[in-house]
């Protein structure tokens, strides 16, 4: 495999030199093709590396889009890398632990039933056309393939450690870039892209300033992922020195601070609530841990300072406080009015109005309705039957995640199970006001954690490198 990559690069050198003399865009196109072929070759021969390459591309491809100044087929790029990685995983059958999984497990059965409902939605009489069904089904298939890859990826605690290490590192890099955007302003190519495609950035410009989005698609999904990163760091900081050394804890603290600042800069109020929700579950599950009590005390103190401290001129802190102001926030009140207004429609449509029928231009009765909630969108587009299936799935998912913690035999197993449960609970809460599982970037983490919960239940051996 390394020889194949070397040959490709050697052949590319004279071609690049020749095309560079002709036109710049052809050089860029060729360079992209060479890099893409190299990554594809790596992904086929080593699907574990391929999985992380696919995730990295999905998280950073928007930056390449903005630098190019034109829209890219992001979904096609991500799907292409995912399918190549999946092919590599099927060719490489080194994971024997996947055979331990009972594919008639109740949690997996809920996924099968849900897929059946999605297939049924194709015949929904309320649908104006089938384009929404095709788009939604493609995204759902992508998410399930990511979940399956993680189930193959995780063979032991070392693989699980690598998974969380990767996400912490890439989210920290995203936080660093976000801080740069906040402190020094958006780069020229970012401003030019916003000016060229203003419809993509309707939620970026608000009264209190610019909502930071780092190298991701928008501030909302960026904020959700920053909240997940903060929760990961907090839970891992409660580990003993034997599992996480003092040096690593210092790095986790630096990562957490950067992510928390970036979270504030994103202006995503749902994400502000996710962090205390994740911490709450951590405390309820792990209350006997001394480090948990210390961490909780520090968190409560920091929260009180932010909420009631003498900071009245910072737009970031003002918006953060508005997330906990309840009925005092006008936009939240508008959402509540919309939810009550649309309830009769939900009761009268057991399988909803059709997939993506809330999107503008759908031509349905729900055309342009702002659900502002993953659960409300499910109830509207898939009916109360779909909402019930989703709630059963979430109940089993969290039940399994918590059970994995209490069945753990080592501290490493307990800490990773705790981290998984806390992040999943926070994402579950976030879906009340956002659509975390429907956005490409956050869906990859959400369904990856789904795969971890399922696989961890069936892992009976531990192989941890301290």
Protein Blocks (a to p, Z undefined) as FASTA:
>chain_A
ZZmmmmmmmmmmmmmmmmmmmomklmmmmmmmmmmmmmmmmmmmmmmlmmmmmmmmmmmm
mmmmmmnopacdfklmmmmmmmmmmmmmmmmmmblklmmpcckbfklmmmmmmmmmmmmm
mmomkbmblmlmmmmmmmmmmmmmmmmmmmmmpmbfklmmmmmmmmmmmmmmmmmmmmmm
mmnopafklmmmmmmmmmlmmmmpcfkbccdekjafblklmmmmmmmmmmmmmmmmmpcf
klmcfklmmmmmmmmmmmmmmmmmnopaklmmmmmmmmmmmmmmmmmpmklmmmmmmmmm
mmmmmmmmccfkbmklmmmmmmmnommpmklmmmmmmmmmmmmmmmmmmnonbehklpgh
klpaknoiafkpaklmmmmmnojmlmmmmmmmmmmmmmmmmmmmmmpcbfklmmmmmmmm
mmmmmmmmmmmmmcfklpfklmmmmmmmmmmmmmmmmpcbdcddZZ
